[in-house]
Amino acid sequence: MTKITEEIKKNFTFELVHKDKNSNARAGIIHTPHGDIPTPIFMPVGTHGAIKALQPKELIDLDIPIILSNTYHLHLTPGSELIKKAKGLHNFMQWPRPILTDSGGFQVFSLQGNSITEEGSKFKGPKGKDILLTPETSIQIQQNLGSDIMMAFDECIPYPADKKYVKNSIDRTHRWLDRCIETWDNPKQALFGIIQGSTYDEFRDECLEELVKRDLPGYAIGGVSVGEGPELMRKIVSYTGPKMPADKPRYVMGVGMPEDLLMIWENGIDMSDCIIPTKFARGGTLFTNRGKIRITHKNYRRDFFPIEPNLNDYVNSNFTRSYIKHLFDSNEILGQILATTHNISFYNDLAKRARQAILEDRFLEFKKEFLAGYKN
């Protein structure tokens, strides 16, 4: 039991609304101090406290219920103490709905020149200064930010990794988790633990068992989408997802292709995030029910159809592929704005359609129909 379990239950709860009769897919509601989150849900990533190219108001108009921000990057600039003085990240960026912050653990994996010790992980900052991120500092930063959901500090295990490395890593991650719990003292913020274990079933089982002992508000699968390929990702999620506690939110970190989202939702996952829809949009790659299109291609010069004719949102109700191609060709920033708006809208609509299919016990049919028309 964590030291604030009973208090957090007053502020953060998960309601399982319906489980699909033909799969492990499920629909639920996460209740937080800043609003409810219908699940399954895809969370757009606002690394620095902003979704690139979009104002918070535009996200509200798109009915986005939650966003993700990055502990490590906000620690670098402007600093979590400044954000705390601004009455937290919600107020600082004028976003009234829930926020999830990652712990910085992924930066342990992704940034070069880091060193991992029992104390934590040391980074070279952008100005050459050493930065030490520990379980205590990660939680302190996230509490300064005031996010609704905080992630425990862990090591994101690279792929491939041998069993000795993985065992040592997960043991340290669990010790780090206990230090995170000891530092966590704000009952308005939920702390999620992260299940690591690379591609080894026995280590995924061990991690899950250790996390459940701590009775945390939610649990995440980490260490996927790190180079292991789609088949191994499917193996990890399909093995671990259905075993996660049914009465708590289930989160897969960093997964973002539409086909991968359908896979994790089928296996009982409620939440995911990824930079893919926003990053691809800025490069001119747009998602449709027929697959991805490269809007700068010459074929779209005289294409006066919407990006996705079946998506009834602002962008698709008003603008053509021809116009958005023209904006990219002219290096107009509006092109990136409209493309980003579209991709986030598409992902949000995909989650809503999946949820409705779950409620009607036809998720597998929905998945099959979508993939039949969707060309990678």
C-alpha positions in Angstrom: 0.0 0.0 0.0 1.3 3.5 -0.8 1.2 6.1 1.9 -1.6 8.2 0.3 -3.7 5.4 -1.3 -6.9 6.4 0.4 -6.5 10.1 -0.3 -5.7 9.5 -4.0 -8.8 7.4 -4.4 -10.9 10.5 -3.7 -9.2 12.4 -6.5 -8.3 9.7 -9.1 -10.4 6.7 -10.1 -10.9 4.4 -13.0 -14.3 3.3 -14.1 -14.6 0.2 -16.3 -17.7 0.9 -18.5 -17.7 -2.1 -20.8 -15.5 -5.0 -21.9 -15.9 -6.2 -25.5 -17.3 -9.7 -25.5 -15.1 -10.9 -28.3 -11.7 -9.5 -27.3 -9.9 -8.0 -24.4 -10.7 -4.5 -25.6 -12.4 -2.3 -23.0 -14.0 1.1 -22.6 -13.6 3.1 -19.4 -13.4 6.5 -17.8 -10.5 7.9 -15.9 -11.7 10.5 -13.4 -9.1 13.2 -12.5 -9.1 16.6 -10.7 -9.0 18.3 -14.1 -11.7 16.3 -15.8 -12.7 12.9 -17.1 -10.8 10.9 -19.8 -12.8 8.4 -21.9 -10.8 5.4 -22.8 -9.3 4.1 -25.0 -7.5 7.3 -25.5 -4.5 8.6 -27.5 -2.6 11.4 -25.9 -0.9 14.0 -28.1 2.7 14.9 -26.9 3.5 18.5 -25.9 7.1 18.0 -24.9 7.8 21.5 -23.8 4.3 22.3 -22.5 2.9 22.9 -26.0 1.6 20.8 -28.8 3.8 22.0 -31.7 1.9 24.3 -34.1 -1.4 24.4 -32.1 -2.9 26.7 -29.4 -4.5 25.0 -26.4 -7.9 26.4 -27.5 -7.6 24.4 -30.8 -7.1 21.3 -28.8 -10.2 22.1 -26.7 -12.1 22.6 -30.0 -10.9 19.1 -31.1 -12.2 17.7 -27.8 -8.8 16.4 -26.8 -9.2 15.2 -23.2 -5.5 14.9 -22.1 -2.0 15.8 -23.2 1.5 14.6 -22.3 4.4 16.8 -21.3 8.1 16.0 -20.6 9.7 16.2 -17.2 13.2 16.3 -18.4 12.8 19.0 -21.0 10.7 21.2 -18.7 13.3 20.8 -16.0 15.9 22.2 -18.4 13.8 25.1 -19.5 12.1 27.1 -18.0 12.6 25.0 -14.9 9.9 23.4 -12.7 10.4 25.9 -9.9 9.3 28.7 -12.2 6.3 26.7 -13.4 5.4 26.1 -9.8 5.5 29.8 -9.1 3.2 30.2 -12.1 0.7 28.0 -10.2 1.6 24.8 -12.2 1.7 23.7 -15.8 -2.0 23.8 -16.3 -2.0 27.6 -15.5 1.3 28.3 -17.2 0.2 26.9 -20.5 -3.5 27.6 -20.1 -4.6 24.0 -20.5 -7.6 23.2 -18.2 -7.8 19.5 -18.8 -5.7 16.6 -17.5 -1.9 16.4 -18.1 0.3 13.3 -17.9 4.1 13.9 -17.4 6.7 11.3 -18.1 9.5 10.8 -15.7 12.6 11.4 -17.8 13.2 7.7 -17.9 13.0 7.6 -21.7 15.7 10.2 -21.9 17.9 7.8 -19.9 17.5 5.5 -22.9 17.5 8.0 -25.8 20.2 10.6 -24.9 23.8 9.8 -25.6 26.5 10.0 -23.0 24.3 9.2 -20.0 25.5 7.0 -17.1 23.2 5.0 -14.9 24.0 4.4 -11.2 22.0 3.4 -8.2 21.5 7.1 -7.4 20.1 7.9 -10.8 21.2 9.0 -14.3 23.6 11.7 -15.3 23.2 13.7 -18.5 25.1 16.3 -20.3 22.8 19.3 -20.5 22.5 21.4 -23.7 25.1 23.9 -22.2 27.5 21.2 -21.2 26.5 21.1 -17.6 26.0 17.7 -15.9 22.4 17.0 -14.9 21.6 14.3 -12.4 18.1 12.9 -12.5 17.1 10.7 -9.7 13.8 9.1 -8.6 13.4 11.9 -6.0 14.1 14.8 -8.4 11.9 13.3 -11.0 8.9 13.2 -8.6 9.8 16.6 -7.2 9.8 18.1 -10.7 6.5 16.5 -11.6 4.9 17.7 -8.4 6.1 21.2 -9.2 4.5 20.8 -12.6 1.2 19.7 -11.0 0.3 17.0 -13.6 -2.6 14.8 -12.9 -0.6 11.7 -13.7 3.0 11.3 -12.9 5.2 8.4 -14.1 7.7 6.6 -11.9 11.4 7.0 -12.8 12.7 3.9 -14.5 15.2 2.6 -16.9 13.8 2.1 -20.4 15.7 -1.1 -21.4 17.3 -1.0 -24.9 16.7 -3.8 -27.4 18.4 -6.2 -27.6 19.4 -6.9 -24.0 20.6 -10.1 -22.3 18.9 -11.6 -19.3 21.6 -10.6 -16.8 21.3 -6.9 -17.9 17.5 -7.0 -17.8 17.4 -8.6 -14.3 19.8 -6.0 -12.9 17.9 -3.2 -14.5 14.4 -4.2 -13.3 15.6 -4.8 -9.8 17.1 -1.3 -9.7 13.9 0.1 -11.3 11.8 -1.4 -8.5 14.2 0.2 -5.9 13.8 3.5 -7.7 10.0 3.0 -7.6 10.0 2.8 -3.8 12.0 6.0 -3.7 9.5 7.6 -6.0 6.6 6.5 -3.7 8.5 7.8 -0.7 8.9 11.3 -2.4 5.3 11.4 -3.7 3.1 13.4 -1.2 0.5 15.1 -3.3 -2.8 13.2 -3.3 -4.1 15.2 -6.2 -1.5 13.6 -8.5 -1.6 9.9 -9.4 1.6 7.9 -9.7 1.8 5.2 -12.3 4.4 2.4 -12.2 6.1 1.1 -15.3 6.5 -2.6 -16.2 9.8 -3.3 -17.9 11.4 -6.6 -18.7 12.4 -6.3 -22.4 11.1 -9.3 -24.5 11.3 -11.8 -21.6 7.9 -13.0 -20.3 9.3 -14.1 -16.9 10.7 -10.6 -16.3 7.4 -8.9 -17.4 5.7 -11.2 -14.9 8.1 -10.3 -12.2 7.8 -6.5 -12.8 4.0 -6.7 -12.8 4.0 -8.7 -9.6 6.3 -6.1 -7.9 4.2 -3.2 -9.1 0.9 -4.6 -8.0 2.3 -5.1 -4.5 2.6 -1.3 -4.3 -1.1 -0.8 -5.1 -0.5 2.2 -7.5 -3.3 4.2 -9.2 -2.2 2.9 -12.6 0.3 0.8 -14.5 2.2 1.2 -17.8 4.0 -1.1 -20.2 7.4 0.5 -21.0 10.3 -0.6 -23.1 8.3 -1.2 -26.3 8.8 0.7 -29.6 12.6 0.8 -28.8 13.7 -1.1 -31.9 12.2 -4.5 -31.2 9.9 -4.5 -34.2 6.1 -4.9 -34.5 6.0 -8.7 -33.9 7.9 -8.5 -30.6 5.9 -5.5 -29.6 2.7 -7.4 -30.2 4.1 -10.4 -28.2 4.9 -8.1 -25.2 1.6 -6.3 -25.2 -0.6 -9.3 -25.8 1.2 -11.2 -23.0 1.3 -8.4 -20.4 -1.7 -6.3 -21.1 -4.5 -8.7 -20.1 -2.6 -9.6 -16.9 -2.6 -6.0 -15.7 -5.1 -5.1 -12.9 -8.6 -4.7 -14.4 -9.6 -2.0 -12.0 -6.7 0.4 -12.9 -5.8 2.3 -16.1 -3.5 0.4 -18.4 -1.0 2.5 -20.5 1.4 1.5 -23.2 4.1 4.2 -23.6 5.3 5.6 -26.9 3.1 3.6 -29.4 1.6 5.6 -32.1 0.9 4.1 -35.5 -2.8 3.5 -36.1 -2.3 -0.3 -36.6 -0.3 -0.5 -33.4 -3.0 1.4 -31.5 -5.7 -1.1 -32.6 -3.4 -3.9 -31.5 -2.9 -2.5 -28.0 -6.6 -1.7 -27.6 -7.5 -5.2 -28.6 -5.3 -6.4 -25.7 -7.0 -4.3 -23.1 -4.9 -1.2 -23.1 -6.6 2.1 -22.2 -3.9 4.8 -22.9 -1.1 5.5 -25.3 1.0 8.5 -26.5 3.5 9.2 -29.3 5.0 12.1 -31.2 4.2 10.4 -34.6 1.0 12.3 -35.6 2.4 15.8 -34.8 6.0 15.1 -36.1 4.7 13.5 -39.3 2.3 16.4 -39.9 5.0 18.9 -39.8 6.8 16.9 -42.5 3.7 16.8 -44.7 2.6 13.2 -43.9 -1.1 12.9 -43.2 -3.2 10.0 -41.9 -6.4 9.0 -43.6 -8.7 5.9 -43.4 -6.9 4.8 -46.6 -3.5 5.1 -45.2 -0.8 7.8 -45.0 -0.4 10.4 -47.8 2.5 12.7 -48.6 0.7 16.0 -49.2 3.7 17.5 -51.0 3.4 14.9 -53.8 2.6 16.3 -57.2 -0.6 14.3 -57.4 -2.3 16.5 -54.9 -1.8 19.8 -56.9 -5.3 19.6 -58.4 -6.9 17.4 -55.7 -9.9 19.4 -54.4 -11.1 16.7 -51.9 -10.5 17.0 -48.1 -7.6 15.1 -46.6 -10.1 12.7 -45.1 -13.7 13.0 -46.5 -15.2 11.0 -43.6 -13.8 13.3 -40.9 -16.2 16.1 -40.2 -13.9 18.6 -38.4 -12.8 22.1 -39.2 -9.8 21.3 -41.4 -11.7 18.6 -43.5 -14.8 20.7 -43.7 -13.0 23.7 -45.1 -9.7 22.9 -46.9 -8.6 20.8 -49.8 -5.5 18.7 -50.3 -4.6 21.1 -53.1 -4.6 24.1 -50.8 -2.6 22.3 -48.0 -0.1 21.2 -50.6 0.2 24.8 -51.8 0.9 25.9 -48.2 3.7 23.4 -47.8 5.1 24.3 -51.3 5.1 28.0 -50.3 6.6 27.2 -46.8 3.6 28.8 -45.2 3.4 27.9 -41.5 -0.4 27.5 -41.9 0.3 24.3 -43.7 1.9 22.7 -40.6 -0.9 24.1 -38.4 -3.6 22.5 -40.6 -1.7 19.3 -41.0 -1.1 18.9 -37.3 -4.8 19.8 -36.5 -5.9 17.1 -39.0 -3.6 14.3 -37.7 -4.5 14.9 -34.1 -8.2 15.0 -35.1 -7.8 11.8 -37.0 -6.2 10.0 -34.0 -8.8 11.3 -31.6 -11.6 10.2 -33.9 -10.0 6.7 -34.3 -10.1 6.3 -30.5 -13.7 7.5 -30.3 -14.7 5.0 -33.1 -12.9 2.2 -31.3 -14.6 3.1 -28.1 -18.0 3.0 -29.7 -17.2 -0.4 -31.3 -16.2 -1.8 -27.9 -19.5 -0.6 -26.4 -21.3 -2.4 -29.1 -19.2 -5.6 -28.8 -17.9 -5.3 -32.3 -14.3 -4.1 -31.8 -12.7 -7.0 -33.8 -15.1 -6.2 -36.7 -14.1 -2.5 -36.5 -10.4 -3.4 -36.5 -10.8 -5.7 -39.5 -12.7 -3.1 -41.5 -10.3 -0.4 -40.7 -7.2 -2.4 -41.6 -8.8 -3.7 -44.8 -8.9 -0.1 -46.1 -5.8 1.2 -44.4 -2.7 0.9 -46.6 0.7 1.4 -44.9 
